[in-house]
Amino acid sequence: MGNDDVAHVADRLRVLLNTRRGGSASSPGFGIIPFADYAYDVRQGSARLASSVRLAIESFEPALRDVTVHAIASPGGRAALEIELEIAGRLATRPETVTFQAVFYPGGKAHVSR
């Protein structure tokens, strides 16, 4: 898989992380937990969000394997309700690990970058 394949995975992660579980009638489990469920306690919420993201990727993004998701502490760097996660995994046809950053903004919108 080349860089185009990594970009395609990033695009699919953007869709997955910007969809709330229950928002798709044809696939009600697709997406992550609603932002309001974790925004009030950023520390515990970050762990819950990381777990939700990992489970969603394992269930709906078959091109990414051996997935780990960790909250990134950003002292003074992010607004109070912004949560940043590091997503790492192996692409299905690549031995090395690829890493993505996901930032969740107030209101729940996620930005995914490499």
Secondary structure by P-SEA (a helix, b strand, c coil): ccaaaaaaaaaaaaaaaacccccccccccccccccccccccaaaaaaaaaaaaaaaaacccccccbbbbbbbbbcccccccbbbbbbbbbcccccbbbbbbbbbcccbbbbbcc
